[in-house]
């Protein structure tokens, strides 16, 4: 688990899963580990969030960061990505499911999320309209 971000609130089984995935159970050399990390942190983070959700029986939720640059999987107020813990949130931070305005549930953005799937070229007009509507909700709630 060398190099992974952890916290006192992260679940050991999740960190171990991420470590085993990223290192192929310790078989990969450092350059291979770096390549796996690069793929799932620079373009395919959406798919890694799905892998985590599936690996842990569909529990947790998938979120997009407010800056539209990253997708994470959240379980028990701890967000995870290929590097381990992305961020922890206080239990009270789940107001409106936006975690202090930093995360947006991807369920609110079914068209916009297509840009993270890398299947359709670019972002759709429907997706941009969704993103703007969610931003208005967040702004109205003071995020």
Backbone as CSV, one residue per row, in Angstrom:
resi,resn,N_x,N_y,N_z,CA_x,CA_y,CA_z,C_x,C_y,C_z
1,UNK,0.822,-1.193,0.000,0.000,0.000,0.000,0.867,1.257,0.000
2,UNK,2.085,1.069,-0.400,3.015,2.184,-0.477,2.539,3.204,-1.511
3,UNK,2.507,4.446,-1.111,2.137,5.494,-2.038,0.653,5.807,-2.108
4,UNK,-0.211,4.962,-1.546,-1.647,5.238,-1.579,-2.010,6.233,-0.494
5,UNK,-2.974,7.083,-0.796,-3.491,8.016,0.204,-4.457,7.255,1.096
6,UNK,-4.262,7.349,2.390,-5.158,6.703,3.345,-5.543,7.707,4.424
7,UNK,-6.557,7.351,5.196,-6.947,8.174,6.339,-7.422,7.243,7.439
8,UNK,-7.597,7.814,8.616,-8.067,6.999,9.740,-9.484,6.491,9.497
9,UNK,-10.227,7.141,8.581,-11.610,6.729,8.304,-11.738,5.821,7.088
10,UNK,-10.639,5.618,6.363,-10.731,4.750,5.190,-10.851,3.298,5.634
11,UNK,-11.527,2.527,4.819,-11.718,1.114,5.114,-10.535,0.328,4.558
12,UNK,-9.936,-0.496,5.420,-8.747,-1.253,5.043,-9.014,-2.143,3.830
13,UNK,-10.169,-2.783,3.775,-10.478,-3.694,2.671,-10.535,-2.945,1.338
14,UNK,-10.989,-1.705,1.351,-11.048,-0.915,0.122,-9.645,-0.500,-0.301
15,UNK,-8.847,-0.048,0.636,-7.465,0.340,0.335,-6.689,-0.866,-0.186
16,UNK,-6.894,-2.032,0.418,-6.222,-3.243,-0.060,-6.664,-3.609,-1.473
17,UNK,-7.957,-3.463,-1.764,-8.443,-3.741,-3.110,-7.772,-2.812,-4.123
18,UNK,-7.733,-1.514,-3.806,-7.113,-0.541,-4.711,-5.640,-0.878,-4.912
19,UNK,-4.960,-1.220,-3.844,-3.541,-1.579,-3.929,-3.353,-2.815,-4.809
20,UNK,-4.161,-3.839,-4.586,-4.051,-5.059,-5.395,-4.359,-4.786,-6.861
21,UNK,-5.338,-3.944,-7.122,-5.703,-3.590,-8.489,-4.554,-2.846,-9.162
22,UNK,-4.034,-1.834,-8.490,-3.008,-0.972,-9.080,-1.661,-1.668,-9.242
23,UNK,-1.399,-2.674,-8.418,-0.085,-3.335,-8.452,-0.154,-4.767,-8.962
24,UNK,-1.331,-5.222,-9.378,-1.563,-6.614,-9.770,-1.032,-7.547,-8.681
25,UNK,-1.545,-7.333,-7.472,-1.186,-8.126,-6.299,0.316,-8.100,-6.027
26,UNK,0.933,-6.949,-6.278,2.356,-6.781,-5.999,3.275,-7.259,-7.103
27,UNK,2.731,-7.673,-8.227,3.537,-8.196,-9.332,4.102,-7.108,-10.242
28,UNK,3.437,-5.951,-10.325,3.868,-4.895,-11.242,5.123,-4.194,-10.745
29,UNK,5.934,-3.743,-11.699,7.065,-2.873,-11.416,6.523,-1.448,-11.279
30,UNK,7.327,-0.529,-10.757,6.862,0.833,-10.502,6.330,1.520,-11.756
31,UNK,6.977,1.340,-12.891,6.497,2.018,-14.106,5.132,1.478,-14.529
32,UNK,4.838,0.212,-14.261,3.515,-0.342,-14.568,2.464,0.207,-13.606
33,UNK,2.830,0.328,-12.350,1.931,0.905,-11.342,1.615,2.355,-11.714
34,UNK,2.644,3.092,-12.114,2.442,4.489,-12.530,1.519,4.567,-13.736
35,UNK,1.642,3.614,-14.658,0.795,3.612,-15.851,-0.666,3.355,-15.478
36,UNK,-0.904,2.412,-14.581,-2.278,2.133,-14.130,-2.857,3.376,-13.463
37,UNK,-2.081,3.988,-12.596,-2.536,5.199,-11.908,-2.838,6.307,-12.908
38,UNK,-1.998,6.464,-13.904,-2.207,7.520,-14.897,-3.488,7.288,-15.688
39,UNK,-3.733,6.060,-16.091,-4.933,5.760,-16.876,-6.190,6.098,-16.088
40,UNK,-6.231,5.689,-14.814,-7.445,5.858,-14.024,-7.518,7.193,-13.276
41,UNK,-6.504,8.033,-13.404,-6.607,9.367,-12.805,-6.564,10.466,-13.865
42,UNK,-6.265,10.110,-15.094,-6.191,11.098,-16.176,-7.052,10.687,-17.356
43,UNK,-8.316,10.466,-17.093,-9.204,10.207,-18.212,-10.202,9.078,-18.022
44,UNK,-9.862,8.091,-17.230,-10.772,6.967,-17.071,-11.175,6.756,-15.608
45,UNK,-11.205,7.849,-14.844,-11.596,7.796,-13.431,-13.036,7.328,-13.263
46,UNK,-13.896,7.657,-14.223,-15.292,7.215,-14.181,-15.354,5.692,-14.105
47,UNK,-14.559,5.030,-14.926,-14.580,3.571,-14.959,-14.008,2.965,-13.678
48,UNK,-13.024,3.616,-13.087,-12.506,3.077,-11.824,-13.540,3.216,-10.713
49,UNK,-14.300,4.309,-10.713,-15.375,4.469,-9.727,-16.406,3.353,-9.888
50,UNK,-16.709,2.992,-11.122,-17.649,1.889,-11.363,-17.065,0.567,-10.862
51,UNK,-15.787,0.351,-11.109,-15.132,-0.870,-10.618,-15.261,-0.956,-9.103
52,UNK,-14.985,0.143,-8.402,-15.092,0.136,-6.939,-16.520,-0.143,-6.485
53,UNK,-17.481,0.504,-7.103,-18.888,0.294,-6.723,-19.277,-1.164,-6.928
54,UNK,-18.885,-1.740,-8.041,-19.200,-3.141,-8.318,-18.476,-4.082,-7.359
55,UNK,-17.217,-3.794,-7.092,-16.425,-4.654,-6.204,-17.007,-4.713,-4.793
56,UNK,-17.675,-3.647,-4.386,-18.221,-3.586,-3.034,-19.747,-3.637,-3.059
57,UNK,-20.242,-4.577,-3.860,-21.662,-4.960,-3.879,-22.622,-3.824,-4.188
58,UNK,-22.208,-2.896,-5.006,-23.102,-1.818,-5.413,-23.338,-0.763,-4.346
59,UNK,-22.620,-0.866,-3.252,-22.775,0.145,-2.195,-22.072,1.425,-2.596
60,UNK,-22.382,2.491,-1.905,-21.760,3.777,-2.157,-22.347,4.460,-3.371
61,UNK,-21.840,5.647,-3.642,-22.319,6.446,-4.767,-21.129,7.008,-5.543
62,UNK,-21.384,7.356,-6.792,-20.349,7.920,-7.645,-20.630,9.411,-7.814
63,UNK,-19.574,10.212,-7.691,-19.683,11.664,-7.737,-18.673,12.257,-8.710
64,UNK,-19.011,13.427,-9.223,-18.100,14.229,-10.015,-17.649,15.388,-9.125
65,UNK,-16.386,15.755,-9.232,-15.918,16.909,-8.476,-16.473,18.181,-9.101
66,UNK,-16.630,19.188,-8.285,-17.249,20.436,-8.732,-16.502,21.080,-9.903
67,UNK,-15.207,20.860,-9.971,-14.435,21.448,-11.067,-14.531,20.631,-12.360
68,UNK,-15.375,19.601,-12.360,-15.634,18.776,-13.545,-14.426,17.989,-14.032
69,UNK,-13.456,17.772,-13.195,-12.233,17.125,-13.668,-12.019,15.710,-13.168
70,UNK,-12.827,15.252,-12.235,-12.543,13.945,-11.647,-13.833,13.291,-11.179
71,UNK,-13.836,11.968,-11.223,-14.948,11.160,-10.725,-14.414,10.306,-9.581
72,UNK,-15.172,10.248,-8.494,-14.775,9.451,-7.329,-15.941,8.576,-6.886
73,UNK,-15.625,7.566,-6.109,-16.633,6.693,-5.506,-16.641,6.978,-4.006
74,UNK,-17.808,7.167,-3.445,-17.952,7.536,-2.033,-18.645,6.423,-1.259
75,UNK,-18.069,6.051,-0.138,-18.696,5.123,0.796,-18.446,5.643,2.205
76,UNK,-19.507,5.814,2.954,-19.414,6.286,4.348,-18.620,7.584,4.483
77,UNK,-18.917,8.543,3.602,-18.325,9.882,3.626,-16.821,9.902,3.355
78,UNK,-16.319,8.841,2.729,-14.928,8.801,2.301,-14.935,8.574,0.792
79,UNK,-14.302,9.474,0.056,-14.232,9.368,-1.398,-12.928,8.676,-1.787
80,UNK,-13.029,7.713,-2.712,-11.876,6.930,-3.152,-11.673,7.078,-4.652
81,UNK,-10.420,6.964,-5.068,-10.075,6.857,-6.474,-8.871,5.928,-6.586
82,UNK,-8.216,5.857,-7.730,-7.111,4.929,-7.950,-5.943,5.173,-6.995
83,UNK,-5.857,6.368,-6.430,-4.760,6.693,-5.522,-5.101,6.465,-4.056
84,UNK,-6.242,5.849,-3.795,-6.667,5.596,-2.416,-7.756,6.567,-2.021
85,UNK,-7.557,7.235,-0.901,-8.552,8.194,-0.420,-8.380,9.507,-1.174
86,UNK,-9.453,9.918,-1.830,-9.452,11.222,-2.499,-9.656,12.317,-1.468
87,UNK,-10.635,12.112,-0.595,-10.932,13.076,0.471,-11.930,12.455,1.441
88,UNK,-11.856,12.837,2.691,-12.876,12.447,3.661,-13.743,13.662,3.949
89,UNK,-14.972,13.402,4.334,-15.924,14.476,4.599,-16.542,14.256,5.968
90,UNK,-16.808,15.351,6.690,-17.510,15.189,7.967,-18.896,14.613,7.711
91,UNK,-19.382,13.853,8.660,-20.685,13.202,8.473,-21.797,14.220,8.209
92,UNK,-21.643,15.422,8.690,-22.675,16.441,8.483,-22.555,17.127,7.123
93,UNK,-21.538,16.782,6.353,-21.280,17.488,5.095,-22.181,17.033,3.956
94,UNK,-23.030,16.055,4.187,-23.831,15.489,3.108,-25.126,16.260,2.873
95,UNK,-25.105,17.570,3.053,-26.294,18.388,2.832,-26.662,18.356,1.356
96,UNK,-27.838,17.844,1.052,-28.288,17.789,-0.329,-27.436,16.883,-1.199
97,UNK,-26.622,16.032,-0.594,-25.770,15.093,-1.317,-24.632,15.781,-2.074
98,UNK,-24.327,17.038,-1.775,-23.293,17.758,-2.494,-21.973,17.831,-1.718
99,UNK,-21.901,17.305,-0.520,-20.679,17.314,0.268,-20.000,18.685,0.230
100,UNK,-20.669,19.631,0.863,-20.168,21.009,0.973,-19.906,21.652,-0.385
101,UNK,-20.653,21.245,-1.373,-20.520,21.843,-2.692,-19.355,21.341,-3.505
102,UNK,-18.635,20.355,-3.007,-17.464,19.859,-3.705,-17.767,18.706,-4.651
103,UNK,-18.832,17.962,-4.392,-19.150,16.790,-5.194,-20.580,16.844,-5.693
104,UNK,-20.791,16.352,-6.894,-22.121,16.306,-7.499,-22.429,14.849,-7.824
105,UNK,-23.563,14.321,-7.363,-23.906,12.940,-7.706,-24.053,12.794,-9.222
106,UNK,-23.396,11.799,-9.805,-23.487,11.661,-11.260,-24.896,11.285,-11.702
107,UNK,-25.702,10.774,-10.778,-27.093,10.455,-11.124,-27.847,11.707,-11.569
108,UNK,-27.377,12.879,-11.154,-28.003,14.137,-11.551,-27.535,14.598,-12.933
109,UNK,-26.559,13.921,-13.494,-25.937,14.376,-14.735,-25.830,13.248,-15.769
110,UNK,-26.922,12.565,-16.083,-26.809,11.400,-16.974,-26.278,11.708,-18.366
111,UNK,-26.533,12.877,-18.905,-26.009,13.221,-20.225,-24.604,13.807,-20.141
112,UNK,-24.368,14.647,-19.166,-23.058,15.281,-19.015,-21.967,14.242,-18.772
113,UNK,-22.303,13.199,-18.051,-21.315,12.186,-17.684,-20.781,11.462,-18.921
114,UNK,-21.486,11.567,-20.045,-21.003,10.927,-21.273,-19.602,11.386,-21.655
115,UNK,-19.247,12.609,-21.306,-17.906,13.089,-21.645,-16.836,12.295,-20.896
116,UNK,-17.175,11.715,-19.749,-16.222,10.901,-18.999,-16.152,9.471,-19.514
117,UNK,-17.106,9.079,-20.341,-17.119,7.718,-20.874,-16.206,7.566,-22.084
118,UNK,-15.855,8.658,-22.718,-14.951,8.646,-23.868,-15.482,7.795,-25.014
119,UNK,-16.796,7.764,-25.157,-17.424,7.035,-26.248,-18.006,8.021,-27.243
120,UNK,-18.743,9.001,-26.716,-19.300,10.056,-27.561,-18.312,11.205,-27.627
121,UNK,-18.116,11.779,-28.795,-17.171,12.902,-28.869,-17.711,14.144,-28.156
122,UNK,-16.906,14.709,-27.282,-17.277,15.957,-26.613,-18.429,15.822,-25.634
123,UNK,-18.907,16.954,-25.197,-20.013,17.034,-24.253,-21.280,17.421,-25.009
124,UNK,-22.353,16.736,-24.704,-23.605,17.001,-25.412,-24.269,18.267,-24.899
125,UNK,-25.142,18.867,-25.741,-25.889,20.046,-25.309,-26.774,19.719,-24.127
126,UNK,-27.404,18.532,-24.151,-28.238,18.108,-23.018,-27.391,18.034,-21.752
127,UNK,-26.188,17.514,-21.894,-25.298,17.385,-20.741,-24.934,18.732,-20.152
128,UNK,-24.639,19.691,-21.001,-24.305,21.026,-20.510,-25.501,21.674,-19.820
129,UNK,-26.698,21.458,-20.361,-27.906,22.010,-19.730,-28.094,21.386,-18.348
130,UNK,-27.850,20.072,-18.239,-27.945,19.410,-16.933,-26.953,20.009,-15.950
131,UNK,-25.719,20.183,-16.395,-24.660,20.690,-15.520,-25.015,22.086,-15.024
132,UNK,-25.547,22.925,-15.903,-25.940,24.278,-15.509,-27.100,24.254,-14.524
133,UNK,-28.056,23.339,-14.723,-29.198,23.227,-13.808,-28.739,22.789,-12.420
134,UNK,-27.820,21.844,-12.369,-27.293,21.389,-11.072,-26.517,22.518,-10.408
135,UNK,-25.757,23.271,-11.190,-25.013,24.397,-10.623,-25.960,25.426,-10.003
136,UNK,-27.095,25.671,-10.634,-28.094,26.589,-10.071,-28.609,26.084,-8.740
137,UNK,-28.863,24.780,-8.652,-29.319,24.188,-7.385,-28.247,24.388,-6.315
138,UNK,-27.005,24.102,-6.671,-25.923,24.261,-5.711,-25.767,25.709,-5.285
139,UNK,-25.855,26.620,-6.223,-25.758,28.045,-5.907,-26.892,28.484,-4.973
140,UNK,-28.095,27.983,-5.238,-29.252,28.335,-4.401,-29.093,27.805,-2.985
141,UNK,-28.375,26.698,-2.833,-28.136,26.115,-1.512,-26.897,26.679,-0.833
142,UNK,-26.258,27.630,-1.495,-25.111,28.301,-0.878,-23.790,27.598,-1.061
143,UNK,-23.664,26.756,-2.066,-22.389,26.087,-2.312,-21.584,26.884,-3.259
